[in-house]
Amino acid sequence: MNKDLNRLDRISALLVQLQSRPVVKASEMAERFGVSLRTIYRDMNTLSEGGIPICGNSGVGYSLVEGYRLPSLMFTKEEAMAFLTAEKIIEKLTDSQNSNYFRQGMDKIRAALRAVDKQYLHNMGDTIAVHKSRKTRESLPNLLQTILSSINDKLIIEINYTNADENKSRRALEAIGITYTHPSWYLSAWCHLREEYRIFRLDRINDIEITVNKHTKTHPPLESLLGCDDPECLIEVVLHTSKEVAKHCADNCYYMGLTEEKDLENGQIEQIYMAYSLEPLARWVLANADTTTVIRPVEIKDIIKQIIKNLDL
């Protein structure tokens, strides 16, 4: 039974491929689905016998007769380009399972296009590139779908987690949502170990499992946990720095909570942060001490002094 279902899924996917591309090569499909060329030839023959007008042969490639298209939603060329851009981003910034699901969805979008728009999308594929940041770490494959599934079913997950100090722990969590802040994905959840809401970096999760245990409480919206509805969770920080440093470290600044920049008369820039923690900003100021001045709060200077003291020079 499972074998028949797998074959049905593969034949359906082959039909989507035929609708979404000018030419489909048997060798590429065999590699994609992990089957032999003979299996792909039999599948194509099954589609032909089922009334799908396929032209071509095993040596060149297969395509649908021009003008044939199954009824489906229609997308404009501009909408399809937006989806293509999203596909490039998701491929690089999410895990392999999520990327594969989106690719399958993109195949269905391509299948709904007119031939001229389909060719346009095919030609434009190489004009968009997304590269991972050098700071982006590889996370455990297939985390996103597992976490989202647990949220939908309101089931507790268990993870093995390694924190920034390399300490390992086993956590039972009630997942609330996932957030992307360059260059990392984060999980917001109720932690049974700490008995409070915590945020976990996905690239520090070493193992994940969905249990059969239901959530023990009703949770607030994800945005409220991120401090968006609770300014008291954030600390305002004001720094003066050079334009060169601000430009060179732009990614880091936004990652640490930068919300606003103003030009100053002396040629510097005033940066305003809304930060969860002062230590990352203190370390950033220390690394750029020759060009950066702390305006407020004074606690940042105290943290810098303690860091220097701990160097034991």
ChimeraX attribute file (.defattr): number of C-alpha atoms within 10 A of each C-alpha:
attribute: neighborCount
match mode: 1-to-1
recipient: residues
	/A:1	6
	/A:2	7
	/A:3	8
	/A:4	9
	/A:5	10
	/A:6	11
	/A:7	14
	/A:8	13
	/A:9	12
	/A:10	17
	/A:11	18
	/A:12	14
	/A:13	17
	/A:14	20
	/A:15	21
	/A:16	21
	/A:17	23
	/A:18	22
	/A:19	27
	/A:20	26
	/A:21	19
	/A:22	16
	/A:23	16
	/A:24	20
	/A:25	18
	/A:26	23
	/A:27	17
	/A:28	13
	/A:29	19
	/A:30	16
	/A:31	11
	/A:32	9
	/A:33	12
	/A:34	10
	/A:35	13
	/A:36	13
	/A:37	16
	/A:38	13
	/A:39	15
	/A:40	22
	/A:41	15
	/A:42	12
	/A:43	19
	/A:44	21
	/A:45	13
	/A:46	13
	/A:47	16
	/A:48	13
	/A:49	11
	/A:50	9
	/A:51	8
	/A:52	17
	/A:53	14
	/A:54	19
	/A:55	13
	/A:56	14
	/A:57	13
	/A:58	15
	/A:59	9
	/A:60	10
	/A:61	15
	/A:62	20
	/A:63	20
	/A:64	21
	/A:65	14
	/A:66	12
	/A:67	8
	/A:68	12
	/A:69	18
	/A:70	12
	/A:71	8
	/A:72	11
	/A:73	10
	/A:74	14
	/A:75	16
	/A:76	12
	/A:77	17
	/A:78	11
	/A:79	11
	/A:80	21
	/A:81	18
	/A:82	11
	/A:83	17
	/A:84	21
	/A:85	15
	/A:86	14
	/A:87	19
	/A:88	17
	/A:89	17
	/A:90	18
	/A:91	19
	/A:92	16
	/A:93	22
	/A:94	19
	/A:95	18
	/A:96	17
	/A:97	16
	/A:98	18
	/A:99	19
	/A:100	14
	/A:101	11
	/A:102	17
	/A:103	17
	/A:104	14
	/A:105	15
	/A:106	19
	/A:107	17
	/A:108	19
	/A:109	22
	/A:110	28
	/A:111	25
	/A:112	23
	/A:113	22
	/A:114	19
	/A:115	19
	/A:116	10
	/A:117	18
	/A:118	21
	/A:119	15
	/A:120	14
	/A:121	19
	/A:122	15
	/A:123	10
	/A:124	12
	/A:125	13
	/A:126	8
	/A:127	7
	/A:128	11
	/A:129	10
	/A:130	14
	/A:131	10
	/A:132	12
	/A:133	13
	/A:134	7
	/A:135	9
	/A:136	14
	/A:137	14
	/A:138	13
	/A:139	17
	/A:140	16
	/A:141	16
	/A:142	15
	/A:143	21
	/A:144	19
	/A:145	14
	/A:146	16
	/A:147	22
	/A:148	15
	/A:149	14
	/A:150	22
	/A:151	18
	/A:152	10
	/A:153	12
	/A:154	19
	/A:155	20
	/A:156	24
	/A:157	23
	/A:158	18
	/A:159	17
	/A:160	15
	/A:161	21
	/A:162	17
	/A:163	12
	/A:164	9
	/A:165	6
	/A:166	9
	/A:167	8
	/A:168	14
	/A:169	11
	/A:170	15
	/A:171	17
	/A:172	20
	/A:173	24
	/A:174	27
	/A:175	27
	/A:176	24
	/A:177	18
	/A:178	18
	/A:179	16
	/A:180	13
	/A:181	10
	/A:182	14
	/A:183	15
	/A:184	19
	/A:185	19
	/A:186	16
	/A:187	21
	/A:188	21
	/A:189	24
	/A:190	23
	/A:191	19
	/A:192	16
	/A:193	11
	/A:194	10
	/A:195	9
	/A:196	9
	/A:197	16
	/A:198	15
	/A:199	18
	/A:200	17
	/A:201	19
	/A:202	21
	/A:203	18
	/A:204	20
	/A:205	19
	/A:206	15
	/A:207	13
	/A:208	19
	/A:209	15
	/A:210	17
	/A:211	12
	/A:212	12
	/A:213	11
	/A:214	13
	/A:215	18
	/A:216	12
	/A:217	9
	/A:218	9
	/A:219	14
	/A:220	9
	/A:221	11
	/A:222	17
	/A:223	14
	/A:224	11
	/A:225	19
	/A:226	16
	/A:227	15
	/A:228	12
	/A:229	11
	/A:230	11
	/A:231	12
	/A:232	10
	/A:233	14
	/A:234	17
	/A:235	15
	/A:236	17
	/A:237	20
	/A:238	19
	/A:239	18
	/A:240	21
	/A:241	22
	/A:242	19
	/A:243	15
	/A:244	12
	/A:245	14
	/A:246	20
	/A:247	10
	/A:248	10
	/A:249	12
	/A:250	12
	/A:251	14
	/A:252	16
	/A:253	18
	/A:254	14
	/A:255	14
	/A:256	18
	/A:257	19
	/A:258	19
	/A:259	13
	/A:260	12
	/A:261	15
	/A:262	11
	/A:263	13
	/A:264	12
	/A:265	7
	/A:266	7
	/A:267	10
	/A:268	18
	/A:269	20
	/A:270	20
	/A:271	20
	/A:272	20
	/A:273	20
	/A:274	19
	/A:275	20
	/A:276	16
	/A:277	13
	/A:278	19
	/A:279	15
	/A:280	16
	/A:281	22
	/A:282	21
	/A:283	15
	/A:284	16
	/A:285	21
	/A:286	20
	/A:287	11
	/A:288	14
	/A:289	13
	/A:290	10
	/A:291	16
	/A:292	20
	/A:293	17
	/A:294	19
	/A:295	15
	/A:296	13
	/A:297	14
	/A:298	10
	/A:299	13
	/A:300	21
	/A:301	18
	/A:302	12
	/A:303	18
	/A:304	18
	/A:305	13
	/A:306	11
	/A:307	15
	/A:308	12
	/A:309	10
	/A:310	9
	/A:311	7
	/A:312	6
	/A:313	5
